[in-house]
Each structure stands twice: as C-alpha cells, then as structure tokens.
C-alpha cells in the first residue's frame, strides 16, 4: 500500500490548490452579484455582509480531484488476491465512485439553490430522500454490523437500510447546524476527513481514502478564506456536500474489512472510531435537539443555544471557539484509540460520558462579561 500513498497526496494537494486559486474569483463575483449573507438576525455572530456560496468551489475541487486521481485498476487490484477477488474489488470501487458522484451533484444543486434563492423544506426533504436512496439502496453504502455495540452484531437488511438512512440524514444536518462560527464546520470536517482517510488507507482502501483526502484538501484551502475574519461562508452548498461525504466515510469505516489494519487499530471497535471522528457534530446536534424539544420548540428551529454560541459568549471569539472545538475533536479521536482492550460497550460508555461532560462544561463557566 505504501507505493500508492502518492496518489492520496496528489489528490489532497490538487484539491487544496484548486480552492486556493479559484476562491478569490468566486468571492469577487459573489460580491458583485450581491450573493451575500447580511447580519440581520440576532442569532448570527458576524457583523458584516459575507458571500455564502463557498461550497461551489469545495464541490468543484472535490469532484475534479477525485475524478482525476481515482486509482487505476492495478491499484485497486493490489488489495485483492486472485482474479475473482480482483473483479469484486474493482466492481465495488467503481460502483461507489459512480453513485457518490451522482449523489454529490444532486446535493450540490439543492445547496446552491438554497443559498441563492431559498428552497422549501418539503422539496429539500424530497431531495435528501433521493440522495439517501442513491447512497444507501442503489450504492449499498450502509452499516450491516455494529460489532457488538449494545450487544448488536449483524443487522437485518431492512434495519440496516433504515439505520443507514438515519445516519446520513443526521450527519448532513449536523454539519449544517455547526456552521455558525468562522472556520468551525470546515475545521471539524477536515479533522474527521483526515481521521477517516488514515483509517481507510491503513485498511487497504485507496479509493475511499482518496475521497477523504480530496475533501480534506478542499477544506484546508477553504479555511484560508473562512478563518476569522471570514471572507466567504460555505453555505448549504458546502455543508451538505461535507455532511454527505463524511456520512459515506463513516458508514464505510464501520462496515469495512479490518484484516489489513495494524493490530492496534484492528482491536478498536470500528463504530467507536467512526463516532469519535464526528463527536462534536453528533453531541451538539443531540444536545440542541433535546433542548429544543424540552422547551417545546421545533428541533429544527434556529437559535443561539449551540455549544459554539456559548463559547463565543464566554469571550473566546471566532478563532478561540474554533480552536477549542478542534482540540475537542482531536481529543475524542485519541481517546477512542485507547479503547482497543475494552469491551465495545464499556468504550462507548466512557467516550459518551467524556464527550458530553466536555460539551456541557462551558455552561458551568461563569460569563465574566455579564457578571
């Protein structure tokens, strides 16, 4: 596998360069056409107009780099032993490639329309239903085994399809919900993509690792323009693409063959690692949905009760808030690797408790600016 690492590096840097050199032109056009987000709502944390269509370039960079450097048959075949295994490996890789690109294109147009002229919730839901069907049913990208988490192993097909669709919907919405502070969604997505990319590479899957790395490269380039003070936001066209790719990678990690992994990683329950890589979006989404439901509000109603809003209120600012949550993401991933000698349920309990305690800790810190 080491000889194929250069493909991943080429994909990463190609995606990064595409974003780095094309984003300034998009920012200029967006300002000329007034495709900007105005600071008119109380829940918003920026105080100036900022273009909202950065996802266009993220999508273009991922699509271009993934298609350009998609591994050749001989690279995919190196994962297999024998003609039959080679045929199966090639078929699976190209099937994923075809359906992932189709889903990305559909999500891209949904996001762009929503960013520019708005999109009705019903039509958006229908779009997600179609994308979910493409990924989960047509492509077969789903979770079929929970590896003993909560005593569950192999899932019946109908349960597997329903659960995988739920995972897709949750993650797409989770990345949309955390996109409220400069650099936050892009940085958290970057960390998750790198974690999944490394895991999949070590598992022997060059094609899926490439998808993770081209996303990581695009997000690193985007952060050049999105770090505070942000010159552009990703908008729904970006958060939907990021959420969908991360959902695909997470499900693939959970359902992947682990026989090629180093012994230390092989002993880590795949679902624990997959959840740890996206701990912040999951924890914040669960917390905010629970909070809104208890208050009698719609779980999808916008407000300023996210964890990043609390950190902003404590005076950390955009950079401080994003930095603290980056550290949170890295710490939870690192802790998941320490669970390799534990029973999966014990690991899940420990990680969940630590993740939620760290997430609610800011609410017990006194806000000195309002004291």
N, C-alpha and C positions, 0 to 999 in steps of 0.2 A: 504493500500500500504506500510505502514511503515515496516510491517513484511517481505517484500520482498527486502528491501534495502540491506540485507546482500549478496544477490546474485550478486548485482551490485558491491559491494566491493570485493567479491571473484573474480569476473571477472576482475576487474581493477588490483588487486594485482597479480593475476595469470599471466596476460599478461605482467605486469611490470617485474615480476621475470623471466619469460621465456626469455625476451630480455636481462635483466641484466646478466644472467648467460650463455647465448649462444652466445652473440655478440662477446666476445673476441676470441672464436674459429673461427668464421667466418672471423674476421679481420686477424687472423693468416693465414688462408687458402687463403684468397684473396691476401695477400702479397706474399705468396709462389707461387701462380699461376699468379702473376702479373696482377690481375684484379683491376687495379688502374686508377685513373684519373691523367694525367700528366698536370702540369701547363704550357701548351704550347701556349694557346690562350690569346690574350690581354684582353678579356672580363672577364677572370677568376680572382678571387680575392684570391686564395690560391697559395702558392709558394712551394709546395712540393707534392709528389705523395700520393694520399689518395684512399683507396678502395672505390668502388662505388656501392656495392651490398647490402647495409644495409637493403634495402626493403625486402630481403629474410626473415630476421628474423622478421621484422614488420608483414609481411604477415603470417608467421607461428604462431606468438604469437596471432594475432587476430583470425585466423582460429581455433586454438586449444582452446583458452579460450572461444570463442563464442559458439563453439560446446559443450564444457564440461559443461558450466553453463547455457546453453539455458533453460529458465524456463519451468517447467513441466506444464501439462495441468491445474492442480488445480490453479497455479499462474496466468496463462492466463485467466482462467475461473473466477477468482475473479474480473475481470474487467467487467464481463457481468452479466446481470440479466435475469435469465430464461434459459431454455435449448436451445432455438433457438439462443439467443444471445451468449451463451457459444460456440455453434457449429461454429457460424460465426467468433467469436474472435479467436478461435483455428485455424480455417482454414486460416484466414488472416495471423496469426503469422507464421505458418509453410510454407505458400506459400512464404512469404518474405524471410524466412530462406533459403529455397531451392534455389531460384533464385539469392539471394545476394551471396551465396557461389559459385554458378556456375559462376557468373559474375566476382567475385574476382579471381577465379582460372584462367580464361581466361586472365584477365588483368595482373596477376602475370607473366604468361609465356611471354606475349608481352613485359612487362617491363624487365624481366631478359634477354631475347634475345637482346633487345635494349641496355642494359647495357654492355653486354659481346661482342657481335659481330656486333651490329647495326641492325636497322630494317628500311626498306624502308618506306617513308611517305605514299605511297599508301596502303601497307599492314597494316600499323598501322591504317590508316583511316578505312579500312575494319574491323579490329579488334574492333575499337570503335563503328562502326555501329552495329556489332553483339552484343556487350555488351549493347549498348543503346536499342537495340530491346529486349534483355532479361529483362532488368530492367523496361523499360517504357511500352512495349507492353505485354510481357508474364507475368511479375510480377504485372503490373498495378501500378507501383510506379510513380505517376505523379501528377502534380498540376491541380486540377479541378476547383478551386475557388480562385480569387485574393482578396476577402474580401473588395471590394470597392476601391482598389488601382487604381488610374487613372480612377475611375468610372466603373471598371470592376469587375464583380462578377463571376457567373458560366461561365466556358469556354466550348465551343462546343468540342466534343470529338477529332476531328481532330486537332483543335487548341491546345488543352491540350496535345496531344501526341507530336506535333511538338515543342511546347514551352518547355516541359519537357525534350525532347531530347536535345534541345539547352542548357538548364541549365546544363545537365550532361556534355556536351562537354566543355562548358565554365569553369566549376569548375575543371574538370580534367586537362585542360590546365593551368588554373590559378595557381594551386598548383605546377605544373611543372615549371612555369615561376618564381615563387618567391623562388624557391630552389637555391638561389645563394649566400647565406651567412650562415656561420655555425650557426645552431640552429634555423634558421628563419622558414622554412616550417614546421618543427616538432613542434615548439612552437606555431605557429599560428594555426596549426591543432589541437594541444592539447587544446587550449583555445576554439576553435569552438566546438570540441567534448564534452568538459565539459558543455558548454552552452546548446547544443542540448540535452545532456544526462539528465541534470537537468530539462529542459523543458518537455521532454518526460516522465520522471519519475513522475513529478507532474501531467501530463496529464493522468497518469494511464497506460502507455505502458511500461511494464517491459522488453519485448523482444527487442524493439528498443533502449531503454535506455541502455540495456546491450551492444548492438553493439557499441554505442557511448563510453561507459566506457571502453570496452576492447581496443578500438582504443586509447583512452586517456592513458591507462596504458602502451600500447606498445610504444607510442610516448614519454612518460615520461622516460621510460627505454632507448629509443634511444637517447634522449637528453644527457644522461650521457656520451655517446660516441661521440655525434655530436656537443656539445658545444665547442666553440673555446678554444684551437686548436682541430679541429675535427679529430678523429681517423678513422672515416668512414662517407661516404655520403649515403643517402637513394637511390639515383639513380632513374630511371624511375620505377623500380620495387616497390619502395616505394611511390613516388609521385602519380602514377596512382591509387594505392590502396587507399591512403588517399583521393584523389580528388573524387573518385567514392563513397566511404562511406559517405563523407561529403555531396555529391550531394544527395544521398539517404536520409540522415537525414534531409537535408534542405527541400526537397520536402515533406517528411513525416510531418515535423513541419507545413508547410504551409497548408497541406491538412488534418491535424489531428482534431479529435473531441476535442473541448476545454471545454466541460462542466465540466470536473473534475478539471480543473485548478483553483488555488486560484483566487479570484475576481480580484486582482491587475494584474495578468498576463492575465486573460481572456479578459481584456479590451485593451490589446496591440494587434495591428493588427499582426497576425502571419507572414505575408510576411515581415513586417518591422523587426521583431526579427530575422527571418531567414537570411535576407540580412545583418543585423548588425553583426551577428556572423562571417560572412565571408567578412566583409567590406574591409579589406586590399587586399586580393587576387582579389576581384572584381574591386576595384578602380585602383589598379596598372595595371591590365590587360586592362581595358578600356583606361586608360591613355596611356599606351605604344602602344596599337594597333592604337589609334588615332594619336599619334605622328609619328609612322612609316608610316601610310597611308599618312599623310600630307607631309612627306619627300619623298614620292614616293617609299618607300621600302616595302618589303613584311611584313605583320603584324606578320609573324612567324619567321622573320629573327632575329638572336641573336645579341644583342648589350649590351652596358653598360649604358642604359638610364632608368633603373628601379629606383624606389624610394630608394631601399636599396643600390644601387650603389652610389647615390647622398649622402646618409648619410655616407657611407664609405669614400667618397671623402672629406667630411667635417671633417674627422679625428675621427669619433666615434669608428671605429674598429668593429670587428665582434660582440663582446659582447654588445657594446653600441648600435649598429644598431639594433640588435635583441631585446634588451631591450626596445628601443624607440617604435618599431613596436608592441611589445607585449602590451605596455601601450596603444597604438593607438587602438588595437583590443578591449581591455577591456573597454576603454572609450566609444567607439561607441556602444558596447553592453549595457553599463549602460545607455547611453542617450536614447536608444530605449525603455527602460523601463519607461522613463519619458513621453512618448508619449501617455500613456494609455487614457488620457482625450481629446486627439486631434483627429481631423478628419484624417483618414489614409493618405490623400494626403498632408495635412499640415505636418504630421510627416515625410513622405517620403522626402518632400522638405527640411525640416530642417536638417534631418540626412544626406541627399545627399550633401547639401552645406557644412556642418561641416566636413564631411568625405573628400571632395575634397579640401577644404581650408587647412586642416591639412596635406593632402598628398602633396600639392604643396608648402607648406611653406618652406621646406628645400631648394627649388630652389631660394628663395629670401634671403637666408642667405649667406653672403659673405664667400668664402672659403679662410681663412687666410693663409693657407699653400701655396696658389698660388698667394697671393697678392704681 
